[in-house]
């Protein structure tokens, strides 16, 4: 059984010299920190369709009828879109075990957003395209955590992506071991506080959905629907307001064990976090201390406290 999340990644981001100019875009966080905790499965879609290194630059061309094609910049009538579509059609069905994908920004094959479009005369258009490979990836796996290298420099987006990767990996592992209603219920129970921190409305909506699991004759169909709902909620970045609600909720579990001074101190630390005076690690560290002192069966199951390996230090950079 795979014990680490498997991530797809654009080959150039690993340091492989597969870019059109013979270079690479190695990303330090990905290869020096994240690589210790995940297994990467690199791919360069452009090389996969038989293009050499180096090679002429490619660009996205929007035709007069609105179709987006991938063509060489020096030979705008040389269209490689069909080759890319064929590669994606053959490659994508084989990566259902992935827990996420990191793509190269601005690439006509891999860019996730804001890829430059050109018209058929070579005039520069708006930055509103999506790389052809990534567009196919999104269409087939809309729930899959996906980010591009540029956006991963943002601490909030980075933390959110890694959190989703580890959540999907746990769900994938559950599925691989054999679906049972009990296993799905236990999984959802562990993620309740985490979901609440991300999106309160989504949390309230998914609860009754899970409670009605017994009405589904096809457990696999339920799993597919649940996975999409879960990942959509986790994709919403957790806010200070929602985190504060969760922290206050956790505080209530220690009402009887803490004295007046301890309760006041904990409450003030949570309020200082909400006001932006403290990082989230401050109230979390104190709550984890109290949880060790006064174990609670429910809280001990909650993934909220450790959604990914602490050694990644992601909460150090999140305000």
Buried (B, 14 or more C-beta within 10 A) or exposed (E): EEEEBBBBBBBBBBBBEBBBEEEBBBBEBBBEBBBEBBEBBBBBBBBBBEBEBEBBEBBBBBEEEEEBBBBBBEEBEEBBBEBBBEBBEEBBEEBEBBBBBBBBBBBBBBBBBBBBBBEEEEEEEEEEBBBBBBBBBBEBBEBBBBBBBBBBEBBBBBBBBBBBBBBBBBBBBBBEEEEEEEEBEEBBBBBBBBBBBBBBEBBEEBBEBBEEBEEBEEBEEBBEEBBEBBBBBBBBBBBEEBBBBBBBBBBEBBEEEBEEEEBEEBBEBBBEBBEEEBBBBBBBEBBBEBBEEEEBEEBEBBBBBEBBBEEBEBBEEBE
